[in-house]
Amino acid sequence: MLALAVFGGLPTRAEADFRRWYPYAEALELGLEHGRPVLLYFRSDHCPYCEQMETFVLSAPDVEGLMEHCTVVASITLGRSSTAALGQRWRVFGTPSFVFVRYQHGRWTEVERVFGSLPRDRFLEFLRRVCKEEG
């Protein structure tokens, strides 16, 4: 991990930008380094519900602020050969799917999940519950 930080790969603790969405492996590394849960956001390119969530919910200032405050977000686009195993690993059967994972007992464990397009207030409720568990 040090080599990645030195050679421009993984951001160091001071450089981490929790406003952005990271690729899966990078998000897990940052979550581990910063002691944060990781929100695995499974989406697909031609998913109208994903676009709806991104436009009206995930970009809302209160949602963005809470995600930045307590999580690392991994954006995973399904429908690609490189992400098929991740969908199976986390038992994702459709998009959009949101799986919160936390590093516990030496491995990443699912804490909570939500499927489908939700209104902003319902997604915020879900997000607050996970963030509250973080303390």
TIRO-2110 file (N, C-alpha, C; in Angstrom, 1 decimal):
// TIRO-2110
0.8, -1.2, 0.0, N, 1, A
0.0, 0.0, 0.0, CA, 1, A
0.9, 1.3, 0.0, C, 1, A
2.0, 1.2, 0.7, N, 2, A
2.9, 2.4, 0.7, CA, 2, A
3.4, 2.7, -0.7, C, 2, A
3.7, 1.6, -1.4, N, 3, A
4.2, 1.8, -2.8, CA, 3, A
3.2, 2.5, -3.6, C, 3, A
1.9, 2.1, -3.5, N, 4, A
0.9, 2.8, -4.2, CA, 4, A
0.8, 4.3, -3.9, C, 4, A
0.9, 4.6, -2.6, N, 5, A
0.8, 6.0, -2.2, CA, 5, A
2.0, 6.8, -2.7, C, 5, A
3.2, 6.2, -2.7, N, 6, A
4.4, 6.9, -3.1, CA, 6, A
4.4, 7.1, -4.6, C, 6, A
3.9, 6.1, -5.4, N, 7, A
3.9, 6.2, -6.8, CA, 7, A
2.6, 6.7, -7.4, C, 7, A
1.8, 7.3, -6.6, N, 8, A
0.6, 8.0, -7.2, CA, 8, A
-0.6, 7.1, -7.3, C, 8, A
-0.7, 6.0, -6.7, N, 9, A
-1.9, 5.2, -6.7, CA, 9, A
-2.9, 5.6, -5.7, C, 9, A
-2.9, 4.9, -4.6, N, 10, A
-3.9, 5.1, -3.5, CA, 10, A
-3.6, 6.5, -2.8, C, 10, A
-4.6, 7.3, -2.6, N, 11, A
-4.4, 8.5, -1.9, CA, 11, A
-3.9, 8.3, -0.4, C, 11, A
-3.1, 9.1, 0.1, N, 12, A
-2.7, 9.0, 1.5, CA, 12, A
-3.8, 9.5, 2.4, C, 12, A
-3.7, 9.3, 3.7, N, 13, A
-4.7, 9.7, 4.6, CA, 13, A
-5.0, 11.2, 4.4, C, 13, A
-4.0, 12.1, 4.2, N, 14, A
-4.3, 13.5, 4.1, CA, 14, A
-4.9, 13.8, 2.7, C, 14, A
-4.7, 12.9, 1.7, N, 15, A
-5.2, 13.2, 0.4, CA, 15, A
-6.6, 12.6, 0.1, C, 15, A
-7.1, 11.7, 0.9, N, 16, A
-8.4, 11.1, 0.7, CA, 16, A
-9.5, 12.1, 0.5, C, 16, A
-10.3, 11.9, -0.6, N, 17, A
-11.4, 12.8, -0.9, CA, 17, A
-12.7, 12.0, -0.8, C, 17, A
-13.4, 12.1, 0.3, N, 18, A
-14.5, 11.3, 0.6, CA, 18, A
-15.8, 11.8, -0.2, C, 18, A
-15.6, 12.9, -1.0, N, 19, A
-16.7, 13.3, -1.8, CA, 19, A
-16.8, 12.5, -3.1, C, 19, A
-15.7, 11.9, -3.5, N, 20, A
-15.7, 11.2, -4.8, CA, 20, A
-16.0, 9.7, -4.6, C, 20, A
-16.4, 9.1, -5.6, N, 21, A
-16.7, 7.6, -5.6, CA, 21, A
-15.4, 6.9, -6.2, C, 21, A
-15.0, 5.8, -5.5, N, 22, A
-13.8, 5.1, -5.9, CA, 22, A
-14.1, 3.8, -6.5, C, 22, A
-13.2, 3.2, -7.2, N, 23, A
-13.3, 1.8, -7.7, CA, 23, A
-13.3, 0.9, -6.4, C, 23, A
-13.8, -0.2, -6.6, N, 24, A
-14.0, -1.2, -5.5, CA, 24, A
-12.8, -1.4, -4.6, C, 24, A
-11.7, -1.8, -5.2, N, 25, A
-10.5, -2.2, -4.4, CA, 25, A
-9.9, -0.9, -3.7, C, 25, A
-9.9, 0.2, -4.4, N, 26, A
-9.4, 1.4, -3.7, CA, 26, A
-10.3, 1.9, -2.6, C, 26, A
-11.6, 1.7, -2.7, N, 27, A
-12.6, 2.1, -1.7, CA, 27, A
-12.4, 1.2, -0.4, C, 27, A
-12.1, -0.1, -0.6, N, 28, A
-11.9, -1.0, 0.5, CA, 28, A
-10.6, -0.6, 1.2, C, 28, A
-9.6, -0.3, 0.5, N, 29, A
-8.3, 0.2, 1.1, CA, 29, A
-8.5, 1.4, 1.9, C, 29, A
-9.2, 2.4, 1.3, N, 30, A
-9.4, 3.7, 2.0, CA, 30, A
-10.3, 3.4, 3.3, C, 30, A
-11.3, 2.6, 3.1, N, 31, A
-12.2, 2.3, 4.3, CA, 31, A
-11.4, 1.7, 5.4, C, 31, A
-10.5, 0.7, 5.1, N, 32, A
-9.6, 0.1, 6.1, CA, 32, A
-8.7, 1.1, 6.7, C, 32, A
-8.0, 1.9, 5.9, N, 33, A
-7.1, 2.9, 6.4, CA, 33, A
-7.7, 3.9, 7.3, C, 33, A
-8.9, 4.3, 7.0, N, 34, A
-9.6, 5.4, 7.7, CA, 34, A
-10.6, 4.9, 8.7, C, 34, A
-10.8, 3.6, 8.8, N, 35, A
-11.8, 3.0, 9.8, CA, 35, A
-13.2, 3.4, 9.4, C, 35, A
-13.5, 3.4, 8.2, N, 36, A
-14.9, 3.8, 7.7, CA, 36, A
-15.6, 2.6, 7.1, C, 36, A
-16.9, 2.6, 7.2, N, 37, A
-17.7, 1.6, 6.4, CA, 37, A
-17.6, 2.0, 4.9, C, 37, A
-17.8, 1.0, 4.0, N, 38, A
-17.8, 1.3, 2.6, CA, 38, A
-19.2, 1.1, 2.1, C, 38, A
-19.7, 2.0, 1.3, N, 39, A
-21.0, 1.9, 0.6, CA, 39, A
-20.7, 1.4, -0.8, C, 39, A
-21.0, 0.1, -1.0, N, 40, A
-20.9, -0.4, -2.4, CA, 40, A
-22.1, -0.1, -3.2, C, 40, A
-22.0, 0.8, -4.1, N, 41, A
-23.1, 1.2, -5.0, CA, 41, A
-23.0, 0.5, -6.3, C, 41, A
-23.9, -0.5, -6.5, N, 42, A
-24.0, -1.3, -7.7, CA, 42, A
-25.0, -0.6, -8.7, C, 42, A
-24.5, -0.3, -9.8, N, 43, A
-25.3, 0.4, -10.8, CA, 43, A
-25.1, -0.2, -12.2, C, 43, A
-25.8, 0.2, -13.2, N, 44, A
-25.6, -0.3, -14.5, CA, 44, A
-25.7, 0.9, -15.5, C, 44, A
-25.1, 0.8, -16.6, N, 45, A
-25.1, 2.0, -17.6, CA, 45, A
-26.5, 2.4, -18.1, C, 45, A
-27.3, 1.4, -18.3, N, 46, A
-28.6, 1.7, -18.9, CA, 46, A
-29.8, 1.5, -17.9, C, 46, A
-29.6, 1.9, -16.7, N, 47, A
-30.5, 1.7, -15.6, CA, 47, A
-31.2, 3.1, -15.3, C, 47, A
-32.5, 3.2, -15.7, N, 48, A
-33.1, 4.5, -15.4, CA, 48, A
-33.3, 4.8, -13.9, C, 48, A
-33.4, 3.7, -13.1, N, 49, A
-33.5, 3.9, -11.6, CA, 49, A
-32.2, 4.4, -11.0, C, 49, A
-31.1, 3.9, -11.6, N, 50, A
-29.8, 4.4, -11.1, CA, 50, A
-29.6, 5.8, -11.4, C, 50, A
-30.0, 6.2, -12.6, N, 51, A
-29.9, 7.6, -13.0, CA, 51, A
-30.8, 8.5, -12.1, C, 51, A
-32.0, 8.0, -11.8, N, 52, A
-32.9, 8.7, -10.9, CA, 52, A
-32.2, 8.9, -9.5, C, 52, A
-31.6, 7.8, -9.0, N, 53, A
-30.9, 7.9, -7.7, CA, 53, A
-29.8, 8.9, -7.8, C, 53, A
-29.0, 8.9, -8.8, N, 54, A
-27.8, 9.8, -8.9, CA, 54, A
-28.3, 11.2, -9.1, C, 54, A
-29.3, 11.4, -9.8, N, 55, A
-29.8, 12.8, -10.1, CA, 55, A
-30.5, 13.4, -8.9, C, 55, A
-31.4, 12.7, -8.3, N, 56, A
-32.3, 13.3, -7.3, CA, 56, A
-32.0, 12.9, -5.8, C, 56, A
-31.2, 11.9, -5.6, N, 57, A
-30.9, 11.4, -4.2, CA, 57, A
-29.4, 11.5, -3.9, C, 57, A
-28.6, 10.8, -4.6, N, 58, A
-27.2, 10.8, -4.2, CA, 58, A
-26.5, 12.1, -4.4, C, 58, A
-27.0, 13.0, -5.2, N, 59, A
-26.4, 14.3, -5.4, CA, 59, A
-27.1, 15.4, -4.5, C, 59, A
-28.1, 15.0, -3.7, N, 60, A
-28.7, 16.0, -2.8, CA, 60, A
-27.6, 16.4, -1.7, C, 60, A
-27.5, 17.7, -1.4, N, 61, A
-26.5, 18.1, -0.5, CA, 61, A
-26.5, 17.4, 0.9, C, 61, A
-27.6, 17.1, 1.4, N, 62, A
-27.6, 16.4, 2.7, CA, 62, A
-27.2, 15.0, 2.6, C, 62, A
-27.5, 14.3, 1.5, N, 63, A
-27.0, 12.9, 1.3, CA, 63, A
-25.5, 12.9, 1.0, C, 63, A
-25.1, 13.8, 0.1, N, 64, A
-23.7, 13.9, -0.2, CA, 64, A
-22.8, 14.2, 1.1, C, 64, A
-23.3, 15.1, 1.9, N, 65, A
-22.6, 15.5, 3.1, CA, 65, A
-22.5, 14.4, 4.1, C, 65, A
-23.6, 13.6, 4.3, N, 66, A
-23.5, 12.5, 5.2, CA, 66, A
-22.6, 11.3, 4.6, C, 66, A
-22.7, 11.1, 3.3, N, 67, A
-21.8, 10.1, 2.8, CA, 67, A
-20.3, 10.5, 2.9, C, 67, A
-20.1, 11.8, 2.7, N, 68, A
-18.7, 12.3, 2.8, CA, 68, A
-18.2, 12.2, 4.3, C, 68, A
-19.1, 12.4, 5.2, N, 69, A
-18.8, 12.5, 6.6, CA, 69, A
-18.5, 11.1, 7.2, C, 69, A
-19.2, 10.0, 6.7, N, 70, A
-19.0, 8.8, 7.5, CA, 70, A
-18.7, 7.5, 6.6, C, 70, A
-18.6, 7.7, 5.3, N, 71, A
-18.4, 6.5, 4.4, CA, 71, A
-17.3, 6.7, 3.4, C, 71, A
-16.9, 5.6, 2.8, N, 72, A
-16.2, 5.7, 1.5, CA, 72, A
-17.1, 5.0, 0.5, C, 72, A
-17.3, 5.6, -0.7, N, 73, A
-18.3, 5.1, -1.7, CA, 73, A
-17.5, 4.4, -2.8, C, 73, A
-17.9, 3.1, -3.1, N, 74, A
-17.4, 2.4, -4.2, CA, 74, A
-18.5, 2.3, -5.3, C, 74, A
-18.2, 2.8, -6.4, N, 75, A
-19.1, 2.7, -7.6, CA, 75, A
-18.7, 1.5, -8.4, C, 75, A
-19.7, 0.6, -8.6, N, 76, A
-19.4, -0.7, -9.3, CA, 76, A
-20.5, -0.8, -10.4, C, 76, A
-20.0, -0.7, -11.6, N, 77, A
-20.9, -0.8, -12.8, CA, 77, A
-21.0, -2.2, -13.2, C, 77, A
-22.2, -2.8, -13.0, N, 78, A
-22.5, -4.2, -13.4, CA, 78, A
-22.7, -4.3, -14.9, C, 78, A
-22.7, -5.5, -15.5, N, 79, A
-22.8, -5.7, -16.9, CA, 79, A
-21.5, -5.7, -17.6, C, 79, A
-20.4, -5.7, -16.9, N, 80, A
-19.1, -5.8, -17.4, CA, 80, A
-18.4, -7.0, -16.9, C, 80, A
-17.6, -7.6, -17.7, N, 81, A
-16.9, -8.9, -17.2, CA, 81, A
-16.1, -8.6, -16.0, C, 81, A
-15.5, -7.5, -15.9, N, 82, A
-14.6, -7.2, -14.7, CA, 82, A
-15.4, -7.0, -13.4, C, 82, A
-16.7, -6.9, -13.4, N, 83, A
-17.5, -6.7, -12.2, CA, 83, A
-18.5, -7.8, -11.9, C, 83, A
-18.6, -8.8, -12.8, N, 84, A
-19.5, -9.8, -12.6, CA, 84, A
-19.3, -10.6, -11.3, C, 84, A
-18.1, -10.9, -10.9, N, 85, A
-17.7, -11.6, -9.7, CA, 85, A
-18.1, -10.8, -8.5, C, 85, A
-18.0, -9.5, -8.5, N, 86, A
-18.4, -8.6, -7.4, CA, 86, A
-19.9, -8.7, -7.2, C, 86, A
-20.7, -8.7, -8.2, N, 87, A
-22.1, -8.8, -8.1, CA, 87, A
-22.5, -10.1, -7.4, C, 87, A
-21.8, -11.2, -7.8, N, 88, A
-22.1, -12.5, -7.2, CA, 88, A
-21.6, -12.5, -5.8, C, 88, A
-20.4, -12.0, -5.5, N, 89, A
-19.8, -12.0, -4.2, CA, 89, A
-20.8, -11.4, -3.2, C, 89, A
-21.4, -10.2, -3.6, N, 90, A
-22.2, -9.5, -2.7, CA, 90, A
-23.7, -9.8, -2.9, C, 90, A
-24.0, -10.8, -3.7, N, 91, A
-25.4, -11.3, -3.9, CA, 91, A
-26.3, -10.1, -4.4, C, 91, A
-25.8, -9.5, -5.4, N, 92, A
-26.6, -8.4, -6.0, CA, 92, A
-27.4, -8.9, -7.2, C, 92, A
-28.7, -8.8, -7.2, N, 93, A
-29.5, -9.3, -8.3, CA, 93, A
-30.1, -8.3, -9.2, C, 93, A
-29.9, -7.0, -8.9, N, 94, A
-30.4, -5.9, -9.8, CA, 94, A
-29.8, -4.6, -9.3, C, 94, A
-30.1, -3.6, -10.2, N, 95, A
-29.5, -2.2, -9.9, CA, 95, A
-30.7, -1.2, -9.8, C, 95, A
-30.5, -0.2, -9.0, N, 96, A
-29.4, 0.1, -8.2, CA, 96, A
-29.5, -0.7, -6.9, C, 96, A
-28.3, -1.1, -6.4, N, 97, A
-28.2, -1.8, -5.1, CA, 97, A
-27.1, -1.1, -4.3, C, 97, A
-27.4, -1.0, -3.0, N, 98, A
-26.5, -0.4, -2.1, CA, 98, A
-26.2, -1.4, -0.9, C, 98, A
-24.9, -1.7, -0.8, N, 99, A
-24.5, -2.7, 0.3, CA, 99, A
-23.5, -2.0, 1.1, C, 99, A
-23.8, -1.8, 2.4, N, 100, A
-22.8, -1.3, 3.3, CA, 100, A
-22.0, -2.4, 3.9, C, 100, A
-20.7, -2.3, 3.9, N, 101, A
-19.8, -3.3, 4.5, CA, 101, A
-18.9, -2.6, 5.5, C, 101, A
-18.5, -3.4, 6.4, N, 102, A
-17.6, -2.9, 7.5, CA, 102, A
-16.5, -4.0, 7.7, C, 102, A
-15.3, -3.5, 8.0, N, 103, A
-14.2, -4.5, 8.2, CA, 103, A
-14.3, -4.9, 9.7, C, 103, A
-14.6, -6.2, 9.8, N, 104, A
-14.7, -6.8, 11.2, CA, 104, A
-14.1, -8.2, 11.2, C, 104, A
-13.3, -8.5, 12.2, N, 105, A
-12.7, -9.8, 12.4, CA, 105, A
-11.9, -10.2, 11.2, C, 105, A
-11.2, -9.3, 10.6, N, 106, A
-10.3, -9.6, 9.5, CA, 106, A
-10.9, -9.8, 8.2, C, 106, A
-12.2, -9.3, 8.0, N, 107, A
-12.8, -9.4, 6.7, CA, 107, A
-13.9, -8.4, 6.6, C, 107, A
-14.3, -8.1, 5.3, N, 108, A
-15.4, -7.2, 5.0, CA, 108, A
-16.7, -7.9, 5.2, C, 108, A
-17.6, -7.4, 6.0, N, 109, A
-18.8, -8.0, 6.3, CA, 109, A
-20.0, -7.1, 6.0, C, 109, A
-21.1, -7.6, 5.4, N, 110, A
-22.2, -6.8, 5.1, CA, 110, A
-22.9, -6.3, 6.4, C, 110, A
-23.3, -5.1, 6.5, N, 111, A
-23.9, -4.5, 7.6, CA, 111, A
-25.4, -4.3, 7.3, C, 111, A
-25.6, -3.8, 6.1, N, 112, A
-27.0, -3.4, 5.7, CA, 112, A
-27.0, -3.3, 4.2, C, 112, A
-28.3, -3.5, 3.6, N, 113, A
-28.4, -3.3, 2.1, CA, 113, A
-29.8, -2.7, 1.8, C, 113, A
-29.8, -2.1, 0.6, N, 114, A
-31.0, -1.5, 0.1, CA, 114, A
-31.0, -1.7, -1.4, C, 114, A
-32.2, -2.1, -1.9, N, 115, A
-32.3, -2.3, -3.4, CA, 115, A
-33.3, -1.3, -3.9, C, 115, A
-33.0, -0.8, -5.1, N, 116, A
-34.0, 0.0, -5.9, CA, 116, A
-33.8, 1.5, -5.6, C, 116, A
-34.6, 2.2, -6.4, N, 117, A
-34.7, 3.7, -6.2, CA, 117, A
-35.5, 4.0, -5.1, C, 117, A
-35.0, 4.8, -4.2, N, 118, A
-35.7, 5.3, -3.0, CA, 118, A
-35.9, 6.8, -3.0, C, 118, A
-36.9, 7.3, -2.3, N, 119, A
-37.0, 8.7, -2.1, CA, 119, A
-35.8, 9.2, -1.2, C, 119, A
-35.4, 10.4, -1.3, N, 120, A
-34.3, 11.0, -0.6, CA, 120, A
-34.4, 10.7, 0.9, C, 120, A
-35.6, 11.0, 1.5, N, 121, A
-35.7, 10.8, 2.9, CA, 121, A
-35.6, 9.4, 3.4, C, 121, A
-36.0, 8.4, 2.6, N, 122, A
-35.8, 7.0, 3.0, CA, 122, A
-34.4, 6.6, 2.8, C, 122, A
-33.7, 7.1, 1.8, N, 123, A
-32.3, 6.8, 1.7, CA, 123, A
-31.5, 7.4, 2.8, C, 123, A
-31.8, 8.6, 3.2, N, 124, A
-31.1, 9.3, 4.3, CA, 124, A
-31.3, 8.6, 5.6, C, 124, A
-32.5, 8.0, 5.8, N, 125, A
-32.8, 7.2, 7.0, CA, 125, A
-31.9, 6.0, 7.0, C, 125, A
-31.7, 5.4, 5.9, N, 126, A
-30.9, 4.2, 5.8, CA, 126, A
-29.4, 4.6, 6.1, C, 126, A
-29.0, 5.7, 5.5, N, 127, A
-27.6, 6.2, 5.6, CA, 127, A
-27.3, 6.6, 7.1, C, 127, A
-28.3, 7.3, 7.7, N, 128, A
-28.1, 7.7, 9.1, CA, 128, A
-28.0, 6.5, 10.0, C, 128, A
-28.7, 5.5, 9.8, N, 129, A
-28.7, 4.3, 10.6, CA, 129, A
-27.3, 3.7, 10.6, C, 129, A
-26.7, 3.5, 9.4, N, 130, A
-25.4, 3.0, 9.2, CA, 130, A
-24.3, 3.9, 9.9, C, 130, A
-24.5, 5.2, 9.6, N, 131, A
-23.5, 6.1, 10.2, CA, 131, A
-23.6, 6.2, 11.7, C, 131, A
-24.8, 6.1, 12.3, N, 132, A
-25.0, 6.1, 13.7, CA, 132, A
-24.2, 4.9, 14.3, C, 132, A
-24.2, 3.8, 13.7, N, 133, A
-23.5, 2.6, 14.2, CA, 133, A
-22.0, 2.8, 14.2, C, 133, A
-21.6, 3.8, 13.4, N, 134, A
-20.1, 4.1, 13.4, CA, 134, A
-19.8, 5.0, 14.6, C, 134, A
-20.8, 5.6, 15.2, N, 135, A
-20.5, 6.4, 16.4, CA, 135, A
-20.2, 7.8, 16.0, C, 135, A
END
